[in-house]
Amino acid sequence: MLFGESTLETHYDILSVREDASYEEIRTSYRSAILNHHPDKLRGSEASERDNGSGDRFLKVQKAWEVLSNSRSRAIYDSELRVSRQDTAAAEDVNLEDMVVEVEDDGEVVELFYQCRCGDYFSVNSLELSKIGYTLLRNENMISFQTLNASPASVILSCGSCSLQVRLLIKGSC
């Protein structure tokens, strides 16, 4: 079971765009958001009800645009975002070799398990991993990862019963 995304709102969330959005997509979304939340555009009772929230939202939209509109600041922000997602507290780091492998009856889905202290298991399957860009390769008795880039990465796995988490370490492309 993969650990869910952070509950912190990113600049991408504020502008309602994907993290791989183009400059034009970001600019279009920014323009729409700035019009929707600009304090001067709000009138009457709508303004009094939404004054504080919209003012804060307007500032968040401005900050998101400042960061994401500049390719250099966006690259730095993306890097910091990746690091913050990997810094999630985990009980321990686990390598692929530590996982128990089970192949489904059809041979298509590979399930990886690691036993938790509580007796239940941390698990992830090849379909879940493929959705986030990792392919499990199976060659007779050997399992390995194929990644889109050669950089090492990690995936946080949550226990099926308790609140513990482990970090599955993924080495670069094979």
C-alpha positions in Angstrom: 0.0 0.0 0.0 1.6 3.3 -1.1 1.7 6.2 1.2 -0.6 9.1 0.2 0.5 12.5 -1.0 1.3 15.2 1.5 -1.6 17.3 2.8 0.4 20.5 2.3 -0.8 22.6 -0.6 1.9 23.1 -3.3 2.2 26.0 -5.7 0.9 23.6 -8.3 -2.2 22.9 -6.2 -2.8 26.6 -5.7 -2.8 27.2 -9.5 -4.7 23.9 -10.2 -2.1 22.6 -12.6 -0.1 19.3 -12.9 3.5 19.3 -11.8 4.6 18.7 -15.4 2.4 21.6 -16.8 3.9 23.8 -19.5 4.6 27.5 -18.9 1.5 28.4 -21.0 -0.8 26.1 -18.9 0.6 27.7 -15.7 0.1 31.2 -17.1 -3.5 30.5 -18.1 -4.3 29.1 -14.8 -2.6 32.0 -13.0 -4.6 34.6 -14.9 -7.9 32.8 -14.1 -7.0 32.4 -10.4 -5.8 36.0 -10.1 -9.1 37.3 -11.5 -11.2 35.0 -9.3 -9.3 36.1 -6.1 -8.4 39.7 -6.7 -9.7 41.8 -3.9 -10.7 44.6 -6.3 -12.9 42.2 -8.3 -14.9 41.2 -5.3 -18.0 43.3 -4.6 -20.7 43.8 -2.0 -21.6 41.0 0.4 -19.4 38.6 -1.5 -16.4 40.8 -0.7 -17.2 41.0 3.1 -17.7 37.2 3.3 -14.6 36.3 1.3 -12.3 39.3 2.2 -9.9 37.5 4.5 -9.9 34.2 2.6 -9.6 35.7 -0.8 -6.9 38.1 0.2 -4.8 35.3 1.5 -5.6 33.2 -1.5 -4.7 36.1 -3.8 -1.2 36.3 -2.1 -0.8 32.6 -2.4 -1.6 32.8 -6.2 0.9 35.6 -6.6 3.6 33.7 -4.8 2.9 30.5 -6.8 3.2 32.5 -10.0 6.4 34.2 -8.9 8.0 30.8 -8.3 6.6 28.7 -11.2 6.8 31.4 -13.9 10.6 31.5 -13.7 12.3 28.3 -15.0 15.2 28.6 -12.5 13.1 29.2 -9.4 10.7 26.4 -10.6 13.6 23.9 -10.9 14.7 24.8 -7.4 11.2 24.5 -6.0 10.6 21.1 -7.8 13.9 19.8 -6.3 12.8 21.0 -2.8 9.4 19.4 -3.3 10.9 16.1 -4.2 13.2 16.2 -1.2 10.4 17.1 1.2 8.3 14.1 -0.1 11.2 11.8 0.5 11.8 13.1 4.0 8.7 11.5 5.3 9.6 9.7 8.5 9.9 5.9 8.0 10.6 3.2 10.6 13.4 1.8 8.4 14.8 1.7 4.9 14.1 -1.5 2.9 15.9 -2.7 -0.2 14.2 -4.7 -3.0 16.2 -7.8 -1.8 14.5 -7.5 1.6 11.0 -7.9 0.1 9.2 -11.2 -0.3 7.9 -11.6 -3.9 4.6 -13.2 -4.8 3.4 -13.5 -8.4 -0.4 -13.5 -9.1 -2.0 -16.4 -10.9 -2.0 -14.7 -14.3 1.7 -13.9 -14.0 1.1 -10.2 -14.8 1.1 -8.7 -11.4 4.0 -9.0 -9.0 3.3 -8.2 -5.3 6.1 -7.2 -2.9 5.8 -7.8 0.9 7.8 -6.9 3.9 6.7 -7.9 7.4 5.9 -5.2 9.9 6.6 -5.4 13.7 2.9 -5.7 14.3 2.7 -8.9 12.3 1.0 -7.5 9.2 2.8 -6.5 6.0 3.9 -3.5 4.0 3.0 -4.2 0.4 3.1 -2.8 -3.1 2.4 -4.4 -6.4 3.8 -3.8 -9.9 0.6 -2.0 -11.1 0.9 0.6 -8.3 4.6 1.1 -9.0 4.0 1.5 -12.7 1.5 4.3 -12.1 4.3 6.3 -10.5 7.0 5.5 -13.1 8.7 2.3 -11.8 8.6 -0.9 -13.8 9.3 -4.2 -12.0 11.2 -6.6 -14.3 11.1 -10.3 -13.6 13.7 -12.6 -15.0 13.2 -16.2 -13.7 14.0 -15.9 -10.0 15.3 -12.3 -10.1 13.2 -9.1 -9.7 14.6 -5.7 -10.5 13.4 -2.1 -11.0 13.5 -0.2 -14.2 13.1 3.6 -13.7 12.6 6.4 -16.2 15.9 8.0 -15.1 19.1 6.6 -13.6 18.6 8.5 -10.3 18.0 6.6 -7.1 14.6 7.1 -5.6 12.3 5.8 -2.8 8.7 4.9 -2.2 7.0 5.1 1.2 5.0 2.0 2.1 2.4 2.0 4.9 1.6 -1.0 7.0 -1.8 -2.6 6.3 -2.7 -2.5 10.1 -0.7 0.0 12.1 0.8 3.5 11.4 4.3 2.4 10.7 5.9 3.2 7.3 9.1 1.9 5.6 11.0 3.5 2.7 11.5 1.1 -0.2 14.9 2.2 -1.8 15.0 2.0 -5.5 18.4 2.1 -7.2 18.9 3.7 -10.6 18.0 2.0 -13.9 19.4 -1.5 -14.4 
